[in-house]
Structure formats: C-alpha cells, structure tokens
C-alpha cells in the first residue's frame, strides 16, 4: 500500500524520538530520515522503524496531539521557552528607562527592535512546538538529564 506524507512524517517523528533517546546515532538517523522521506510504501517505512520501540508498523501511529501532556509539563516548557526573551526584554527596557530618566526625556523606544522580531519568532516556535508535542519531548529530555546527573552523583558518592 502506498504511503502518504503523514505516514512519512510519522516515521520521521519516530526516528527523531529514537535519536533523542540515543537509540540512533546522527549518521544512522540522517540515513533513515532520507529514506523515510523518499519512501513510497508502508513496507519501506516499516523497515526503517522495525528495530525501534512502539512496534514495527507505521500505519497505526498516533498523532502527537493525541497523547495527553500534563498541564504542568506544558507550563514548564513555556516558561523555559520564554524566560530568556522575558529576561532580555526586561533588561533592555530597564536600560532604556534609565537612560531616558538620566536624559530627562523619553527617547525612541528602541527595545521594541529587540522584543518584536525575537518575540515573533518565539511565538511561531511556541505554536509549532505545542502543535507537534514538543513539551512532552522536552520533559523526556529533562528527565533523562536529571537521571544522568543523579547517576553521576550516586557514582561519585560510592567512590568516596
């Protein structure tokens, strides 16, 4: 049976997850991803993900939106995404405010050139990330990092 673009995208998503989890190295991921986007049938896609968890068939793959993400995870992801922007915008606005007070008049509001374009790009990334299940992947990466730190701490504690 012929595969559709959504089937190829589902395979690509599974390959991305496998790369993030360390199941594929970058070279193998790149090779499989190219073959996934060139695939014409389900059989060609199935071969690419057969050795990965969640079964070997691409056809019943669920949409990332179908997987519920706890609200707390989404909130933490949004904060992690927007915190640098908020910090920088607050800093440049404070600099503008101090210089305006020192000059005795409000000059052109140049922080808008920092906040506007960067905020627009961030907004697109946020909407795209929410639509494609990025908070869940981010949470999984955070958990993996936490476990690694915990394991390192535990290993260094055993040697002491």
N, C-alpha and C positions, 0 to 999 in steps of 0.2 A: 504494500500500500504506500502511496506517495505521502511524503511528509510536508506539512505546511510550515510557514515562517514561525508560528507559535510553537510548533514542535521543536524546531531548530533552536529557538530561544530557550525553551525549557531544558534542552540538553546543555546549552551554553551555561545556563544558570547552575545546573548540577556540577558542571566542570569548574565553575568559579568557586562554588562551595567546597569542592574537593581540593582545590588549590589553597583556599583559605585555611582548610583544616590540615594541610600538609600531606594530603594523600597523593598529590601530583606535584612534580617539580615544575618549574616555569617552562622548561623546554617541552615536556610532555603535554602540559596544559595548552601551550601555543599550538602544538601539532594537532591535538584533538579538537581544539576550537576551530581551526581552519577546516578540518574535515567535517565538523558539525555544520558549519555554515554552507559547505559545499554539498552536503548530503541531500539525496533526493527521496530516499525511502526511510521508513521506520527501521528497517533492518540495519541500514548504515548507521543510524543514530544509536540503536541498541548496542551495537558493538563498541561504541565509544564510551558508554557508561556501564557496561555489563559488570565490570570489576569494582564498581563503586557502591556504597551503601544505598539503601532505599530501593532495592530491586534492580533488575536489569532492563526494564521496559520503560520507554519514554512516553508512550501513548497515554497512560493514566496520570501523568504528572499533574499535580495541583498547581493552581495559580498561587504566587506568593501572597496575594491578598486573602486567599482562603485560610491561611494559617493565622490564628489569632495571636496578636502580640500584646502582652500585658501593658496596660497604660503607663506604668512606672518605667518600663523599658523605653517606650517612645518618648516620654518626658525627659529621661536622662540623655537619650540620643539627641533630642532637640537642644537641650542645654549644652551638650558637648559641641554640637554644630555651631550654635550661635554665640557662645561665650566669647570666643576670640573677637568676633565682629563687635559685640557689645562693648568689650573692654577697649578696643582701639577707638571706636566712635566716641566713647565717653572721654578717653584721653585727649583726642584731638579737639573735641568740643571744649574741654576744660582749658586747653592751651589757647584756643580762640577766645574764650571768655576772659582769661587772664590778660591776654594782650589787648583786648577791647577795653577792659577796665583801666589798664595802665595808660592807654592812649586817650581815654576819656570819650570814646565814641565807638559804636559797633561798626566794624568794617564788614566787608563782604564775607558771607558765611561760607568760607572755603571748606570746612569739614564735610559739607554736602558732597564734594567730589570724592571723598573717601567713603562715606556711608552709602551713597546712592548706587554706584556701579557694583561695588562689592556686595552690598545688600541684595541687589537684583540677582546676581549670580548665585548667591547663597539661597535665595528664595527658590530659584529653579532647581538647585541641588536638593533642597529640602523636599519640595513637592515630588521630584523624581524618586528620591530615596524612600519617601513614605509610600509611593505607588508600587515600588519594587521590593518592599520588605527589608530595607536597609537597617532599620532599628534592631531587628532580630539578628541579622548578621553581625552588627556592631556589638550587640550584647554577647553573642557567642565568642567573638574575638576578645572582649574584655574578660570574660570568664576564663578563657584559655590563658591569657596573660596573668590573671590572678592565680591560677593553678600553678603556672610555671614559677612565679615569684614565691608561692607557698612551698613548692617543692625545693627550690633553691635554699630558702630559709631553713627548711627542715633538714636538707642535706648538710648545710653548713653547721647546723646545731648538733648533728650526730658526730661530726668530726672533732668538735671542740671538747 
